[in-house]
C-alpha cells in the first residue's frame, strides 16, 4: 500500500471547511478512501498517547424502524386494490384469497395522466 500526502492551502477557513466536508471519505477506488484533515490537526495525531483508553459505551436506545409499517411477520407481499371509491391494502397469499389489512373510502384526485393519485395509509391507525 502506498501512502501519500497532499497539502492544500485555501484563501478562507470557510473554503477549507467545505473541502473537508465534501472530500472526507471520498472513494478513490474499491479499497481506498481519501482522508482529509486540517493542518492544525497534525499535532493532535502526532502527540497521541500510546496507552489505550477504552471509550465509554453509551446505552443502546431502541428506535422504531422508519418503514416498520411495511414489515409483516409472515413476510407476505402487500398490494393495493382500488375499486370505485374504496382503497384497500392487502396481503398476498399463495393458495388462498388475499387478506384485506386495511380499507377506506376515498375520493382520489386525478393526475395529469388521468390516473388516480393514491393517498398514504401511514397516518392511519
N, C-alpha and C positions, 0 to 999 in steps of 0.2 A: 504494500500500500504506500502511495506517495502522499506526503503531507506538504502542503504549500500554504503560503501566507500572502495576503494582499493588504496593503494599507491604502485607504481612500480617505481623502480629506474633503469635507463638504463646506460650503460657504456659511450655512446656518445650522444650528442644533436641530431645527425642525426637519431639515433635509436629511440629516443623519438619522434621526428617529424614524422617519418614513422609510429609509433604506433598510434599517434593521427590521422594522415591522414587516415589510414586504419580501425581504430576501432570506430571513432566518428560516432554516429548514427546507429551502428550495432543493428539489430533487435534481441532482446533476445527471445521474443515471440510476439504474436499478438498485444499486447498493451504496451510493454516495450522496450525502446531503451537504449543502452549504451551511456552515456555521458562521454567524455574524455577531460580533461583539464590539462594544465601544473600546477605543484605545485605553480609556481610563480603567476599564475592567481587567486589563492585563495584569496589573499589580495584584488585584484581588485573587487571580488564579495562580500567580507565582508564589504568593505568601500563604497558601493554604496549609493547614496542619496535616501532618502525616498520620495523626490519630483519628480513627473512625469514630464519629459520634452518631449514634443511631437516631434517626428522626422520630419525632413524636407522631404516633399514629392516631389520626382522628377517628372517632367512632363512625361506623357506617350508618348512613341515613337512607332508608329505602325510599325511592321515589316511584311514582306511578309512571309507567311507560306511556309516552305521548300518544301512541296508537293502540292502547290496550283494548279499545272497543272493537278492533279488528281480530283480536285473538279469540279462538274458540278452543276449549279444552279437548274437543274431539277432532280438531284440525279439519273441519269441514269448509268447503268453499262457500263464499257468500255471493249473492247476486241480488239485483233489484228487479222488481216487477212493477210495471207502470200500466195500469188499466183505467181508462177514463179519468176519474179524479182520485183514484186510490194508488198509493205508492207503498210498496212492501219491501222489506229486507227479508231474504230467505236463506236458509242453509240448504246446500245441495246434499242429497243423499243418493247413494248408488242404486239401491233396489226399491226404494220407497219414494212416495211423492215428496217434494220439497217441504221443509219445515218453515213456516212463516214465523219470523222472530219479532217483527215489529211492522205495524201497518198504520198509515194515517191518510186522511183525506186532504188533498191539496189541490190548489188551482195553480198549475205550473205556468210560469211565463214562457212565452215563445222566444226563441233566439232568432237572429237574423237568418238562420238556415231553416227556420220553421220547425225546429225540433225543440222538445221541452228541455228546460234547464232544471236539473234535479236539485232540490233543496238538501240541506245537510241534516242527518239524524243525530249528529254529535251533541247537539244541545238538548236533546230529549232524554228523559229518564225512562 
